[in-house]
Amino acid sequence: MRGLPAWMILTLGVLAAVMLYVGYDERHHVGPFPMILGVLWAVFTLAAAGAKARGGAET
């Protein structure tokens, strides 16, 4: 399986940042779901960026 392209990793990072911002700023109106989703997205993005930096997932 091939790794994610750099533009997709960047897009996921921006999406995670937006979800974290909305989750924190609007936590009383929308509940904890956007914050939880933002954290999960951030962890996935960091894992994908780490694999890209190591040179893994190239097969």
Buried (B, 14 or more C-beta within 10 A) or exposed (E): EEBBEEEEBEEBBEBBBEBBEBBEEEEEEEEEEBBEBBBEBBEBBBEBBEBBEEEEEEE
